[in-house]
């Protein structure tokens, strides 16, 4: 009786009545079954037009999963009616606690979707004795509901990036990076012009023209589409991508020089560049004690790798300038110095900076206006979500998981909360 009172408080359906719950134990599994019947004299509603219609017949009992209680699995038992709708013909009635043909209650689906933000889908399924597919369908429902109702009218700043998903396959990502809202807006397979155009098609022309800032990397298809669609936006090249390009260049120099030194060194001799990768690529503040000692030893040796590292460290001063004029002069001086260094990977960086000089200088115009580090922060969360998923085999599942975790999607107002 107490359980019926609780259900009528949190899961009230005026045209239906809860019967007496039964506790059933079968092979060590405990469950509670709660019969439901239609209120006497009530009509079912047509599942096509949602209008009340006279009854036609009754189908067999169906079982609907509800939220587990005190270690018991909980199920609603109900025999759906078919109604004879004057407009649509014979149809199964609308069942208010479930969506369509789903055998999960809406409350249970939202419960699973909430937990899927904390645990990976397999763990959610294991903990609540359901299947991975049921968790997937719950999250898919939550994402569809939220995406249909999300507010995209006040987007003024976006970040465009890509991440590697599978071997040879990248995914295009668009984030909202306004200072008051940071969330994932769009996920599309591949990193092509078409992939980014699908985002602008989604938000429509009027909203695209209201975007003031776009933070991106130097991928040419992205730059082309941004210029074509976000016509009023200032395009800023992300400093983290510049740093990543420099790190790749240094790593390339280090790998080539290490290989050459090992080839030329006497047999059994130690090569100083061995195990030096991370002490050259990591931020100084993040070096371990051992890596710090290794870096000090390296800096005493005249190597191309060391000169490339010093050039990278010198360029960090560029981001500290307050005056764009002096920052531009610094970059020109740095590029000239780097072109004379005879270090080919670093010379490519200098050419890249010269080619995108104006876009890089835009960084100084928006400093403080938007969160320029938000893209990198959101990307780190995204990569953690992908790792936590144990690898999705389909893009559809990946897309749903990322929207669910990073999209800050709206949810319906719940009649009760779970602690």
C-alpha positions in Angstrom: 0.0 0.0 0.0 2.9 2.4 0.9 4.5 1.7 -2.6 1.2 2.6 -4.3 1.1 5.8 -2.3 4.7 6.7 -3.4 3.9 5.9 -7.0 0.8 8.0 -7.0 2.9 10.9 -5.6 5.8 10.6 -8.1 4.4 8.8 -11.1 0.8 9.9 -11.3 -1.2 9.0 -14.4 -4.9 10.2 -13.9 -6.5 7.8 -16.3 -4.8 4.7 -14.8 -4.8 2.9 -11.5 -2.0 1.0 -9.8 -2.9 -2.5 -8.5 -1.4 -4.3 -5.5 2.4 -4.8 -5.9 3.7 -8.4 -5.7 7.2 -9.4 -4.6 8.6 -12.3 -6.7 11.8 -14.2 -6.1 13.1 -16.4 -9.0 16.5 -18.0 -9.1 17.8 -15.5 -6.6 16.5 -12.5 -8.5 14.1 -10.3 -6.5 11.6 -8.2 -8.3 8.5 -6.2 -7.7 5.6 -6.4 -10.2 3.0 -3.6 -10.1 -0.2 -4.2 -12.2 -1.8 -1.2 -13.9 -5.3 -1.0 -15.2 -7.2 1.7 -17.0 -9.6 3.7 -14.9 -13.2 2.6 -15.4 -15.0 4.6 -18.1 -11.8 6.1 -19.5 -11.0 6.1 -23.2 -7.6 5.3 -24.7 -5.9 7.9 -26.9 -5.0 7.0 -30.5 -1.1 6.7 -30.8 -1.3 8.5 -34.3 -3.5 11.5 -33.7 -3.6 11.5 -29.9 -7.4 11.9 -29.8 -9.5 9.8 -27.4 -11.3 6.9 -29.2 -13.6 4.0 -28.3 -12.0 0.7 -27.4 -11.6 -2.1 -29.9 -9.9 -4.9 -28.0 -7.1 -5.6 -25.5 -3.6 -7.0 -26.1 -1.6 -9.3 -23.9 0.2 -8.0 -20.8 3.4 -6.1 -21.4 6.2 -5.5 -18.9 7.8 -2.1 -18.4 11.0 -1.6 -16.5 10.9 1.0 -13.7 13.6 2.4 -11.4 15.0 -0.3 -9.1 14.0 0.0 -5.4 16.0 -1.3 -2.5 17.7 -4.0 -4.5 14.5 -5.1 -6.2 14.0 -4.8 -10.0 10.6 -3.1 -10.5 8.2 -3.7 -13.4 4.8 -2.3 -14.4 2.4 -4.8 -15.9 -0.2 -3.5 -18.3 -2.3 -4.9 -21.1 -2.5 -2.2 -23.7 -5.9 -1.4 -25.3 -6.4 -1.0 -29.1 -8.8 1.8 -30.0 -11.0 2.2 -33.1 -10.0 5.8 -34.1 -12.5 7.4 -36.6 -9.6 9.1 -38.4 -6.7 6.6 -38.2 -8.4 3.2 -37.8 -7.5 0.5 -35.2 -4.4 1.7 -33.3 -2.7 0.8 -30.0 -3.4 3.4 -27.4 -0.8 5.9 -26.1 0.9 4.6 -23.0 1.9 7.7 -20.9 4.7 6.2 -18.9 6.6 4.8 -22.0 7.7 6.0 -25.4 6.2 4.1 -28.4 7.0 0.4 -28.3 9.8 0.8 -25.7 9.6 -1.6 -22.7 11.3 1.0 -20.5 9.3 3.6 -18.5 10.3 7.2 -19.3 11.4 7.6 -15.7 13.7 4.6 -15.9 15.2 5.9 -19.2 16.0 9.3 -17.6 17.5 7.5 -14.6 19.8 5.4 -16.8 20.7 8.5 -18.8 21.7 10.4 -15.7 24.0 7.6 -14.5 25.5 7.4 -18.0 27.1 10.8 -17.5 29.0 9.4 -14.5 29.8 5.8 -15.5 30.4 4.3 -18.9 27.4 2.5 -20.5 28.6 -1.0 -19.8 29.0 -0.2 -16.1 25.6 1.4 -15.9 24.1 -1.7 -17.5 25.9 -4.0 -15.0 25.0 -2.0 -11.9 21.3 -1.9 -12.7 21.0 -5.3 -14.2 20.0 -4.2 -17.7 21.5 -4.4 -21.1 24.0 -2.1 -22.9 21.3 -1.5 -25.5 18.8 -0.3 -23.0 21.3 2.2 -21.7 22.1 3.3 -25.2 18.4 3.8 -26.1 17.9 5.8 -22.8 20.8 8.1 -23.6 19.6 8.4 -27.2 16.2 9.5 -26.0 17.7 12.0 -23.6 19.9 13.5 -26.4 17.0 13.7 -28.9 14.8 15.4 -26.3 17.5 17.9 -25.3 18.7 18.6 -28.9 15.1 19.4 -29.9 14.9 22.0 -27.1 18.4 23.5 -26.8 18.7 27.3 -27.1 21.0 28.2 -30.0 19.9 31.8 -30.5 22.6 33.6 -28.5 25.8 32.1 -29.8 28.5 34.7 -30.3 31.7 32.7 -30.1 32.5 29.2 -31.4 35.6 27.0 -31.5 36.2 24.6 -34.4 38.5 21.6 -34.0 39.0 18.0 -35.0 40.0 14.9 -33.1 41.1 11.5 -34.4 38.4 8.8 -33.8 39.6 5.7 -35.6 42.6 5.0 -37.8 42.5 7.5 -40.6 39.2 8.9 -39.5 38.8 12.4 -37.9 35.7 14.0 -36.4 34.8 17.7 -36.8 33.7 19.4 -33.6 32.1 22.8 -33.0 32.0 24.2 -29.4 30.3 27.3 -28.0 32.9 29.2 -26.1 31.1 32.3 -24.9 32.4 33.3 -21.5 28.9 32.4 -20.0 28.5 29.1 -21.8 30.9 26.4 -22.9 29.4 23.3 -24.5 29.6 21.0 -27.5 27.3 22.1 -30.3 28.1 19.9 -33.3 29.8 16.6 -34.1 30.3 15.5 -37.7 32.3 12.7 -39.3 35.5 13.7 -41.2 37.2 17.1 -41.3 36.0 18.4 -44.6 34.3 21.6 -45.9 31.0 19.6 -46.0 31.4 18.5 -42.3 31.7 22.1 -41.1 29.0 23.4 -43.5 26.5 21.0 -41.9 26.9 23.0 -38.6 26.2 26.3 -40.3 23.2 24.7 -42.1 21.9 23.6 -38.7 22.1 27.0 -37.0 20.8 28.7 -40.2 22.1 31.8 -42.0 20.8 34.5 -39.5 22.5 32.9 -36.5 25.7 32.4 -38.4 25.8 36.1 -39.2 25.5 36.9 -35.5 28.7 35.0 -34.6 31.4 37.5 -33.6 34.4 35.2 -32.9 35.6 31.9 -34.3 38.6 30.1 -32.8 40.1 27.5 -35.1 43.3 25.8 -36.2 45.0 26.3 -39.6 43.2 23.5 -41.5 42.4 25.1 -44.9 38.9 23.6 -45.4 37.8 25.1 -42.0 39.3 28.5 -42.8 37.5 28.5 -46.1 34.1 27.6 -44.7 34.4 30.1 -41.8 35.2 32.9 -44.2 32.3 31.9 -46.4 29.6 31.4 -43.7 30.5 33.4 -40.6 30.9 36.6 -42.5 30.8 38.9 -39.5 33.2 36.9 -37.3 36.8 37.5 -36.4 38.7 34.3 -37.0 41.4 33.6 -34.3 44.0 30.9 -34.7 44.2 29.0 -31.5 47.6 29.3 -29.6 47.4 25.7 -28.5 47.5 24.5 -32.1 50.5 26.7 -32.7 52.2 25.1 -29.7 51.2 21.6 -30.9 52.8 22.3 -34.4 56.0 23.4 -32.7 56.1 20.3 -30.5 55.7 18.1 -33.6 58.5 19.9 -35.3 60.8 19.5 -32.3 59.9 15.8 -32.0 60.8 15.4 -35.7 64.2 17.0 -35.2 64.8 14.9 -32.1 63.9 11.6 -33.7 66.1 12.3 -36.8 69.1 13.4 -34.7 68.7 10.5 -32.3 68.7 8.0 -35.1 71.8 9.6 -36.7 73.6 9.7 -33.3 72.9 6.0 -32.6 74.1 5.1 -36.1 77.4 7.0 -35.7 78.1 6.3 -32.0 80.6 3.5 -31.0 79.0 0.3 -30.0 77.6 0.4 -26.4 78.1 4.2 -26.2 75.2 6.1 -24.6 73.4 8.7 -26.8 72.3 11.7 -24.8 69.1 12.2 -26.7 67.8 8.8 -25.7 64.6 9.1 -23.5 64.6 12.8 -24.0 61.3 13.2 -25.8 59.0 14.3 -22.9 61.5 16.6 -21.2 61.5 18.6 -24.5 57.8 18.5 -25.2 56.3 19.0 -21.7 55.7 22.3 -20.0 58.7 23.1 -17.7 56.3 23.3 -14.7 55.1 19.8 -15.3 58.5 18.1 -15.6 59.4 15.4 -13.1 62.7 15.7 -11.1 64.3 13.2 -13.4 63.1 15.0 -16.6 64.3 18.3 -15.2 67.8 16.9 -14.7 67.8 15.4 -18.2 66.8 18.8 -19.7 69.6 20.6 -17.9 72.1 18.0 -19.3 70.7 18.5 -22.8 70.9 22.3 -22.7 74.7 22.0 -22.2 75.1 20.3 -25.6 75.1 22.0 -29.0 72.5 20.0 -30.9 69.8 20.9 -33.5 67.2 19.5 -31.1 68.3 21.8 -28.3 68.3 24.8 -30.7 64.8 23.9 -31.9 63.7 23.7 -28.2 65.2 27.1 -27.4 63.4 28.6 -30.4 60.1 27.2 -29.1 60.7 28.5 -25.6 61.6 31.9 -27.0 58.3 32.1 -29.0 56.3 31.8 -25.7 57.1 35.5 -25.1 54.9 36.3 -28.1 51.7 35.5 -26.2 52.7 37.8 -23.3 52.8 41.0 -25.2 50.1 43.6 -24.5 50.7 45.6 -27.6 49.8 43.9 -30.9 52.4 46.1 -32.7 55.3 44.9 -30.6 54.0 41.3 -30.8 54.0 41.5 -34.6 57.6 42.9 -34.6 58.6 40.1 -32.3 57.1 37.4 -34.5 58.8 38.8 -37.6 62.2 38.8 -35.8 61.6 35.3 -34.6 60.6 34.0 -38.0 63.7 35.6 -39.6 65.9 34.0 -36.9 64.3 30.6 -37.4 64.7 30.7 -41.2 68.4 31.2 -40.7 68.6 28.3 -38.2 68.8 25.6 -41.0 66.5 23.4 -39.0 64.0 22.4 -41.7 61.0 21.4 -39.4 61.3 24.8 -37.6 61.6 26.7 -40.8 58.2 25.2 -41.9 56.8 26.6 -38.6 58.1 30.1 -39.5 56.6 29.9 -43.0 53.3 28.8 -41.5 53.3 31.7 -39.0 54.1 34.2 -41.8 51.3 32.7 -44.0 48.7 33.1 -41.2 50.1 36.2 -39.5 46.9 38.3 -39.6 44.8 35.5 -38.2 47.3 34.9 -35.4 47.4 38.6 -34.5 43.6 38.5 -34.1 44.3 36.7 -30.8 45.3 40.0 -29.2 42.0 41.7 -30.3 39.8 39.2 -28.4 42.0 38.4 -25.4 39.7 38.5 -22.4 36.5 38.8 -24.6 36.2 35.0 -25.0 37.7 32.0 -23.3 40.5 31.1 -25.8 41.6 28.1 -23.8 38.1 26.6 -23.7 38.5 24.6 -26.9 41.5 22.8 -25.5 39.8 22.2 -22.2 36.7 20.8 -23.9 38.8 18.7 -26.1 40.5 17.1 -23.1 37.1 16.3 -21.6 36.0 14.9 -25.0 39.1 12.6 -25.3 38.4 11.3 -21.7 34.8 10.6 -22.7 36.0 8.6 -25.8 38.5 6.7 -23.7 35.8 6.0 -21.0 33.5 4.6 -23.7 36.0 1.7 -24.5 35.7 2.7 -28.2 32.4 3.1 -30.0 32.1 1.0 -33.1 29.6 3.3 -34.8 29.7 7.0 -35.3 26.1 7.3 -34.3 27.0 5.9 -30.8 30.0 8.2 -30.5 27.9 11.3 -31.5 25.2 10.5 -29.0 27.7 9.9 -26.2 29.5 13.2 -26.8 26.3 15.3 -27.0 25.2 13.7 -23.8 28.3 14.3 -21.8 29.4 17.7 -23.2 26.3 19.3 -24.8 24.8 20.6 -21.5 21.4 19.6 -22.9 18.2 20.6 -21.2 16.2 18.0 -19.3 12.5 17.8 -18.4 11.4 19.0 -15.0 11.3 15.8 -13.0 8.5 15.0 -10.5 11.1 13.4 -8.2 14.9 13.3 -7.8 17.4 10.6 -7.3 20.1 10.9 -4.8 
